[in-house]
Amino acid sequence: MHVSAAASEVSQETDAVMDEFRSASVPGFRKGKVPVAVIQKRFQREIADTIGKRAAARLFGEALSEREMERAGPARFTAIDFSDDSGLTFTVEFDLMPSFEVPDFKAFAPKWGATDDSGRKDKLSDYLLE
């Protein structure tokens, strides 16, 4: 499945990741007092990777819900590409949960009655005890 989203759709993840990176330790600045421009320049790749992974997971879940699909097993995200200009694009591979209809189980009920197996059990017990 190939998914793409505009940068505005991943703004929630962008804000959360930037808040996390604001507390980063950068030489020459007190912890938590680093200017946003310095953080963006120094951690550009890490920020983009983190935003891409988080947003991809959320958008993948939304895409499955919209299509009423259910996955079986883990998803494999490949080619996650995020930039502020073009937004987010990614490809995800996953296995679908098979859909099948369970037949009426009452049609498969045994047609014979219950039998008494106590005599058979006694013979087996006697044989094993010998």
C-alpha positions in Angstrom: 0.0 0.0 0.0 1.3 3.4 -0.9 0.2 6.3 1.3 0.9 10.1 0.9 -0.1 13.0 3.1 0.4 16.7 3.0 2.6 18.3 5.6 -0.4 19.9 7.3 -1.7 16.3 8.1 1.4 15.5 10.1 1.6 18.7 12.0 0.4 16.9 15.2 3.5 14.7 15.0 5.7 17.6 14.1 4.8 19.6 17.1 5.2 16.6 19.5 8.6 15.7 18.1 9.8 19.3 18.2 8.8 19.4 21.9 10.9 16.3 22.6 13.9 17.7 20.8 13.7 21.1 22.5 15.1 19.4 25.7 18.1 18.1 23.8 21.5 18.9 25.1 23.5 21.2 22.7 26.9 22.5 23.7 26.8 26.3 24.4 23.1 26.3 25.4 21.3 25.4 28.6 19.1 22.4 28.5 15.7 23.3 27.2 16.8 26.8 26.1 18.1 25.9 22.6 16.6 28.0 19.8 14.3 26.1 17.5 16.4 27.0 14.4 19.5 25.4 16.0 17.5 22.3 16.9 16.1 22.0 13.3 19.5 22.5 11.8 21.4 20.1 14.1 18.9 17.3 14.3 17.2 17.7 10.9 17.6 14.0 9.9 16.6 12.6 13.3 13.5 14.9 13.4 12.4 14.0 9.9 12.9 10.2 10.6 10.9 10.4 13.9 8.1 12.4 12.4 7.9 10.1 9.4 7.8 6.9 11.5 5.1 8.2 13.9 3.0 9.7 11.2 3.3 6.7 9.0 2.0 4.4 11.8 -0.9 6.7 12.5 -1.8 7.2 8.8 -1.5 3.5 8.1 -4.0 2.8 10.9 -6.4 5.4 9.5 -6.0 4.0 5.9 -6.9 0.5 7.2 -10.0 1.8 9.0 -11.2 3.8 6.0 -10.9 0.7 3.8 -12.3 -1.6 6.5 -9.3 -3.8 6.3 -7.7 -5.8 9.1 -4.0 -6.8 9.1 -2.6 -10.1 10.2 0.8 -9.7 11.7 3.3 -6.8 11.7 3.5 -4.2 9.0 6.8 -3.5 7.2 7.3 0.2 6.4 9.6 1.0 3.5 10.5 4.2 1.7 9.4 6.6 4.4 10.1 10.1 3.0 9.2 13.3 4.9 9.9 16.9 4.2 8.2 20.1 5.3 7.5 21.0 1.6 6.3 17.8 0.1 4.8 16.1 3.1 5.0 12.4 3.9 5.0 9.5 1.5 5.6 5.9 2.4 5.0 2.3 1.3 3.9 -0.4 3.7 3.7 -4.1 3.2 1.4 -6.2 5.3 -0.7 -9.4 5.3 -4.5 -9.1 5.3 -6.6 -11.0 7.7 -8.5 -13.5 5.6 -12.2 -13.1 5.4 -14.4 -16.2 5.4 -17.8 -17.2 6.5 -18.3 -19.8 9.1 -21.0 -22.3 8.1 -23.9 -23.2 10.4 -22.3 -25.6 12.9 -25.6 -27.2 13.7 -25.6 -28.8 10.3 -22.6 -30.9 11.4 -24.1 -32.3 14.6 -23.7 -36.1 15.0 -26.8 -38.1 14.1 -26.3 -40.9 16.6 -27.1 -40.8 20.2 -24.8 -40.7 23.2 -23.2 -44.1 24.0 -22.0 -45.5 27.3 -18.2 -46.0 27.1 -17.8 -47.2 30.7 -17.4 -50.9 29.7 -14.7 -50.0 27.2 -12.9 -47.9 29.7 -13.0 -50.7 32.2 -11.5 -53.2 29.7 -8.7 -50.7 28.9 -7.9 -50.1 32.6 -7.8 -53.9 33.2 -5.5 -54.3 30.2 -3.1 -51.6 31.4 -3.0 -52.8 34.9 -1.9 -56.3 33.8 
